[in-house]
Amino acid sequence: MANFVSGAWKSGIFDNKVVFCTGGTGTICSGQVRALVSLGANACIIGRNAEKAQSVATGIAKERCGSKVLGLGGVDVRDFDKVKAAVETCVRELGGIDFVIVGAAANFLAPISALSLNAFRTIIDIDLMGSWITMKATLPYLLRSAERHKGSVSNGTGGRIVFISSTNYRSARVAQVHACAAKAGVNAISDVLSLEHAPQGLTSNIIAPGPIGDTEGLRRLSDPTLREDAIRSVPVQRLGLVKDIADATVFLFGDTGNFINGACLDVDGGSWRVRGGGQFGNRKYPESINSAASMGREKTSRL
Ligand code: COA
């Protein structure tokens, strides 16, 4: 049985569907796309690095014989024209867009005192503006798919978008004001979209991953010496798997998600309920501020 998606899903549920994904070269989003492709979808992933985008796409395509997976590089989500061109390539080569995963994001640890104007703006540009740009560039095609699938049970699902946020949106988080602000905005985009376009058949939802093991995010944003404490602080007593996020995605895009719109699915083992926003690993507030800051870059901004 595949270790990247649950065996509970029926094979072929996404036959003839197309998913467009930003951040698709990263561990979590490539796992989501891999799951959808294994269940029948074709896909287009975009990233900044062309070689990486191509090699991740080639790897995902091996999941299902006959699948088509495009890996488009040189696409920064901050650049509307580049994203729009990638969307058009996807539509031309794969025939449309039924699902969108808005996953591209960047983050680093830096307390307010060390964060320059430009550093704050950079994360807002990538996480928030990048999500906005992706949504705007794909919306016309999502609406076409929504129209094709509206009220129909026989031709599957379509016209669905999922934004990848973070459970940090629920609380302030030391050394992550930039990401907290950006993800709060991302959640707002999804929430308003879910109101404005649901009458046309589109659904918009959020997946907020908690601590997911073996990801760049966990390596960059948590202290490896406190890993055991981090695990103990998750109610289900383990870190998340990429598969956990992939299954949530299949759930929302599949027939199982038909009446779910404007929701935020926390996939975190319940950990946000335990952890205080001021804590970092097992370092209690206020020592946590310096602990998180020392994991980030040695830098204090003047602005
Ligand atoms: N701590 C504090 N400030 C930082 C920082 C850090 N770790 N990393 C970048 N910055 C600041 C830079 O100093 C700069 O501000 P300045 O002009 O005042 O010096 C600003 O952010 C922009 O940085 P720059 O590197 O020029 O921007 P970029 O657009 O080329 O790349 C990132 C920005 C975030 C994409 C890049 O740092 C990166 O690739 N990060 C790793 C990928 C990532 O975040 N993956 C997500 C997993 S959590």
Residues whose N, C-alpha, C, O or C-beta is under 5 A from the ligand:
A	BS01	COA	A105 A106 N107 F108 L109 A110 A114 S116 N118 A119 T122 E216 G217 R220 R297
